[in-house]
Amino acid sequence: MSSRSWRRVIIGVIFLILTIFYTSLFLNHAAVTNELIFNIAHIKSLSSIFVSPINFDYWGHTGSLINLYSPWLTILPGILFLNQNVIIGFLIIISLITYATLVSSYYYMKKFSGDTLESLLFAVIYTLSFNRFWLIFGEQRIENYLVLIFLPMVYYGAFQIFNGQFQDWLTLTLGMSLIIWTSPYMALAVVLTLIPVLPLMIFSRLSHHWLYWGKTLLNLLKAALTTCLLTIGYWGPMLENQWPKKVLQQSRPQFDYWSWFDKNFLTQNNQYLFFIMIALLALVVFFIFLKSSFSYKILILESLVIAALLLIRPQFQIDTSRLIFAITSVLDFFAIMILIRVILLLFQERSAVIHLLILLVTIGGFGYLTYNQANEFQPQRKIQFSQKIDYKNLVVNYHDQSLDSKNHFLIDGHSSQVQFNTKDNQYWLQYYNPKSVTMDIPVQNYSGNKVTVNNESVKLYKSKRGTLSLKTDPNKNIIEIHSHHTILATVFLLINLFSFIGFGYIYFSNKWRSNKKIMAES
């Protein structure tokens, strides 16, 4: 094999070892929480997503629209690993996400910098960072750490466009589309960090021509419009359902950074040391700012602004709790890039042996820190392979107005227990009463539900508790509910499908032409 092939094999083995290490820590130290159960239920409830956003087997059998409001495309492959033992399957998912994070961060940093050491350092520190550790072990919402795979891709694509490599609008588009299909708040955070770059480009030599601005704006517009088409299958049906309801998400508890600093660093004994460290850090950042390229100058400026906002925490009229989680991950991404730039500036003229030592110290040091952080977790309910988890009856407050019904039917306004059965997007029951009654079924009202009584369509009403209400026939009633995507949602999904096909053709054709050109030049 060539030296290039050997290098790829060695890097792949390093990433595999780190992945096994990380997954074993999760198995031995992470807790079984409602968030973990939510992840499993969310993935398994996607088994009928192409037919309906509702799966009556899950979420307390209330017809929850969680799959309508929560992105699902990037976690959909997880179904393949949860058919047998869900714990083993979820550990495989964690392993694949960790390995993909290592590969993605290495690949795009290598394309960005062209330096193998810098790429390896970034991949290791980014994957073993405290922020990612907390998202996996503490927060445990799969979309929050799955989306970290796509951050390097989207920022590399944006960097290329601002740097005049306009053909990489495809990379930006693909990265942003995958982020939206994973975590829309992260997409918003990315957009908020890219908007200030446009006016800052005035200070770059590249922008001193009208042609640059025309091509930049054109390719950003192409990326934005194509991203909308590639994600319309998510935001289209969601807006269709949300528009008449004006649904608002509950806020999430936020980490008070200023109180944390005040408690740990601004005490009488530590405040002088803290301010000295801040002064030294400011000098280092200023030195890096002067020595680095224009792109790193933008990174430093944006990092300072984001850090200040997280500390000051200005009050807004809208809920920003979920956006702050995303902004924190972006700041972590920027800070790691700056940290690696500091390391390389200090040791850039050193020998290959020193570079290897730096890599080994980084892997060992961050591996040790991750191990120590994992040991601090004292889970009350540890993960076990033979664990029985009732993930089907997990109930979460996710825009579901029928949650409080607790599967209680209302017969002429009186609570009653009625036996029912479910399978994927189908819900059916039998009810006998010699009289015709008004039945309030504990299933959330959704325009895509088709209800029949004794094989005849009936007129539906929305009850006060937001559930389905109908008139039964005298005597025996066989009531069936079949849930499907609405006509408009189906149109959105078809547009998304054909957009993926068209984009894939353009993307891979462009890659093929680029590779052919490289081979011809070599």
N, C-alpha and C positions, 0 to 999 in steps of 0.2 A: 504494500500500500504506500501511497505517497505521504509525505509529511503532513499535508493538509487533511488527509483522511484519518491519519493517526491522531491528529489534534482534535478532530471531531469526535472520535471514539473516546478519547480521554475526557473531554468535556462532558460527553454524554454519560460516562460512568460517574463522574463527580456529581452531576445533577441527579443521577439515580440514587447514589448514596445519601445525598442530602434529602431527597424525597422520602426514602425509607426512614431516615432519622426523624423527619418531621411528622410523618404519619404515625410512627411508633409513639412519639410524645403525645399526639392527639389521642391515641387509643388508651394510653396509660394514665393520662392526667385530665383530659377533658370530661365535662359532665354531660349527662343526658338532661337537657333542659327543654323547655317548651319550644325554644327557637330551633333546636336540633330536630325535634319531632315535627315542627312546622316545615322544615326543609324537606324531610322525607315525605310528609303528606302532600306538600306542594308538587314535588316531582311526580309522585304516583298518581295524583289527581289529573295529570296531563294526559292520561292514557286515551282520552276521547277528545282532546283539544281541537282536532281538525273537524270534528262534528259539532261540538258545542263547548262554550267556555265553562259550562256547569257540569260537575260530576257529583251526582247525588250520593255516591258511596262515601264521600268525605265531608269534612267541615260540619259535622253534626247532622248531615242529611237535609240541610235547609236550603240547598240550591245556591250556595254562596257564589258570588261573582268575583272571587279572589283572582281567578285566572284571567279575568277581563281587565282588572286594574293592575295586576302585577305582571311584569314582563316574563315570558316563558320560553322563548326560542333557544337561548343559550343553555338553559338547564334541562331542556327536553331530552338530550341524549342520556341523561342520568337514569331514565326509565330502564335502560338496558341492563343496569347493574343492580336494580332493586327488586328483581323478580323472585329471588330466592331469599337468602339471609340479608335483611335490609342493613344490618350493622356492617357486615363485610362489604356489601355493595357501596355503602356510604364511605367507608374507608378507601375503597378503590377510587371513588369520586374525588375525595380529598387528595389522594396521591396524584391523580391525573391533573388536577388543578394546580398543585404545587409544581409538578414537573413542567407543565405548560407555562407557568409564571416564570420559571427559570429560563426556559428556552426563549420565550418571547422577549424578556428583558435583555437577555444576552444578544439575541439576533438583531434587535433594533438599535441597541447601543453600539453594536459592531458596525452597523450601517451608518450610524451617526458619527462615530469617532474614528472608525477604522483601526482601533487599538484593541487587541485581544485582552490584555490585562485590565484595561478600563471596563471592558464589557463583562468580564468575569466578576470583577469586584462589584459592579453594579448589580448583576444578577443575584449574587450571593447576599449582599446587604439588603437589596429590595425585597427578596423573598423571606429573609430572616429578620426583617425589621420589626420593631415593637408594634407599630401600627397594624401590620398584617397579622402578627401574632394575636393581638387583642381582637381583631375582627373574626379570627377563626376560633380561638379558645374562649373568648369572653362574649362578644356580640353574637357570633354563630349564625348570622344570616348569610346564606350562601352567595347571594348576589353581591354582597359588599366586598367579598374577597375574590369572587370569580371575575369581577370587572377589572381587577388589577392586572389581569392578563392583557387587556386591550389598551391600557394607558400608554405604554411605550409605543404601540403602533400609531395611535392617533396623534401623539405629540411629534413623532418622527415625521408623519405625513404633513403636519402643519409646518414643521421646521423646513421641510423641503420646499413647500410652496412659497413661504416667506423668503427662502434663500434662492428663489428663481428656478427651482426644479419643478416646473408646473405639472409634469406628467404624473407626479405623485399625489395628485388630487384623488386618485383612486384609493391610495392607502389611507388617506384621511377619511374618505367616505366609508370605507369598509370598517375602519376602527370606530368611527362615531356611530355607525349603524349597530355594531355589536355592543357598544356601550349602552345605547338606548334600549336594545333588546334585553339588557341585563339590569341596568340601574339608570333610569332617566335623570335622577338627581345628580349622578356623576356626569352625565352628558351636559347638564346645565352648568355644573362647576367647571368643566373643561371649556365650554363656550365663554364663560365669564373671564377665564384666564387668557383666552385667545383674542378677545376683543381689544384689550389695551395694546396688543402687539402692533396692530395696524398703525396707530399714531406714532408709536415708538420707532417704527421702521423709517420715519423721516430722517433719523440720525444715522441711518446706514447708507453706505455708498451705493448699494444696489438700487436704492429707491430714487436716485437722482435722474430719473427719466420717466416720462409719462407712459411709455410702453410697459414699464415694470408694473405700474399701478393698474393699468388696464388689464394685463394678464393675471395679476394677483386677484383682483376683484372678480374677474370672470371665472377663474378656477375655484375660488371660494364659493361663488354662487352656484357653480355646477355641483360642487360637493354638497352644498346645503340642499339643493333641490333633489339630487339623487338620494341623499340620506332620507329625506322625507318619503320618497317612493319605497325605499328599502325597509322602512319601519311603519308604513301606513297600516299594516296588518295588526300592529299593536295600538297605536294612538288613535286610529280611526274608530274601531269598535268601542274603545274606552270613552272617547268624546261623545259618541252617539248615545251611550248610556248615561254619561255623567251630565251632559248638557241640560236636560230637563230637571235633574235632581239636585244639581249644585252640591255634590258630595265633597266634604272636606275631610282630610285625613287627620287623625289625632296626632298631636305633637309628640316628639320623642324627648326623653330626658337628655339634657345637654351637660357635657363636662365643663365645669367652671375652671378654666385655665388660670384666671387671675387669682382665684381663691387658693388654687393648688400652689401657685408661685408664692403667694403671701404666706401660706402655712409652712412651706418647706424651705424657702430661701430668704424671705424678708423678715425673719425674726431678728432680734437685736444682735445675736451672736453671729449670724450668717450673712447679714445684709452687706457688710463691707466686702466679704469674700465674693458674694454674688455680683456686686457692682464691678469688682475688679475683673471677674470672669466675663462679664458683659462687655467691658471695655476692650479686653483682649480679643474677644470674639469679633467685635466691631472692627478692630484693626486687621484681623485675619481676613474678614469678609471684604474690607476695603482693598487689601492687597490683592486678593483674588479678583476683585472687580477690575482693577487696573491691568492685571496680567492676562485676563481671559478674553475670549472672543466676544463678539457682539451678542451672540445668542446666550452666553452665560451671564452677560450683564443684565439681560432681560430677566433671566431666571432669578438672579439675586434680587433685583428690584421687586419682582412679583412676590417672591418669598417673604421679603420684609413686610410688604403690604398685607399679605395674608396672615402672617404671624401677628401683626399688630391688630388686625380685625378680630382674630381669635382671642386675643388677650383683652381687648377693650370691650368686645361684644356689644356693638351698637344695637339699639332696639329698633325693630322694623314693624310695620303694621301687619305684615304677613308672617306666617310660621316658617322659620328657616332652620328648624332643628334637624331635618333630614339633609338639607343642603350643607350644613356644617360638618356632618360626618363625611360627606364627599370631599369638601374643601380640605379637610384634614388629610385625607389620602393623597390629594394633589400636592399639598405642602410637603408631605413625607417623600413623595416622588422627586420634587424639586430639591429638597434638602439633601437627599442621597446623591444626586448628581453633583451638587456643589461640594459635598464631602469628598467624593472621589476625585474631583478636580483639585482639591487641596492636597490630597495624598500624592497625586501624580506630579503636581508642581514641586513638591518637596523631594520626590525620588525619581524624577524623569531622566536624570543623567546617570542613574545607577545601572549596575550590571544585571544580567538576566537572573543571576542567583538571588540578588536582592529582591527583584520583582517576584520571583517564586516564593521567597520568604514572606513578602507582603501578602501574597495570596493565601498562603498557608495560615498566617497569623489571623487574617480576616475570617477565613472559614472557621478556624478553631475558636477565635474570640466570639464571633456572633453565634456560633453553634453552642458555646458554653453559656452565653447570655440567654439564649432561647431555652436551653435546658434548665437553667435556674428559674426563669420565669414560669416554666411549666411546673416545676416543683412547688412553686408558691400556691398553685391551685389545689384546693382541698375539696374535691367534689363530693357531695353527699350521695349522689347516684352515679357511680362510675359506669363507663361503657363496658358491656360484656357481649360476647358473640351470641350467647343463648338468650339475650334479653328479649322479653315480650313487650312491645310498645303498642299502645292503642292509638295509632296515628290516624285512624279513620274517624274517631269521634272528637278529635281536637277541634275546639271551637275558638275562633279568634274574631275580634271586632274589626272586620275588614269590609266596611260598607254593607254589612249584612243586617237588614232591619228585622229579620226573623230570628235572630239569635236568642232573644229572650223567650221565645215560644217553647223551647225545650221539648219539641216534638209533640206539643199538646194541640189537639184539634179543638176547634170551637164549633159546637153544634147549636145553632140558634143562640149563640153568645155564651154557651155553657161549655166549660172545659171537659174534654173527653179523650180517652185513650183509644186510638184506632191503630190496628196493625197495618204496616205497610212494608213494601219491599223496594229495593233499589238495585240498579245495575247500570253503571256508567252514567249516561245522560237520560236514563229512564227511571220513572217513579210510578208505582201503581199500588192500588189498595182496593179492598172490597168493603162495602158498607151496606148494611141492611136497616131499613126503617120503613114502616108502612106508610109514613107520611113524607112529603117533600120538605126538606129542611135547607137552611143556609149553612153550608159547611165552609169554615175557614181553615184551609190547609196550611200547616206550618212550613211553607216553601216560599222563598222570596219571589215577589212579582218581577217577571222579566219578560220583555216583549218577544223573546225568542221561544217562549214556552207554548206548546200546543197541548191543550187539555181536551180529553174526550170522556164522556160518561156513557157507558154502554155503547161504545164505538160511534157516538154522535158528538160532534163539536158543540160546545156550550159557550155561553157568554160569560166572560170572566170579569170580576171586580177586584179592585185593590182594597184590602181591608185597612182598618186604622193602624194595624201593626205592620203594614207594608207587605202582607202576604196575599196568597191567592184566595179568592172567595168565589163560591159558585152555588147554584141551586141544584140539589140532587133530584133524582126521580123517585117516586114512591117505590117501596120494596127494595129489590136488590140493585146495587150500583157497583159497576166495575169502572173505577176512575183511573185513567192513565195520563201521565204527564211525560211528554217527549220534548226535550230541550234541544234546540239547534241554534246556530248562529242566525242572526237576522239577515234579511236580504242584503242590506247595506253592508253589514259586517262581512258577508261572503264576498261581496264585490271588492271590499278593501283587501281581503286575504288573497284574492285572485290577482289583483294589481300587484301586491307584494311578491307573489310567486313569480309572475312574469318579469318583474323588476329584478329579482334575484337571478333569473336565467339570463336576462340581457346584460346585467352587470357582470356576471360570471364570465360570459363570453368576451366582453370588452377587457376585463381584468386579466384573464389568462392569455388572450391574444396579445395584449401589451407586454406581458411577461415573456411570451415566446419570442416576440420581435426583439426585446431587449437582450435576451440570452443569445439569440442568433447574431445580433450585432456584436456582442462581446466576443463570441467565438470567431467571427470573421476578422475582428481587429487583432485577436491573439494569434 
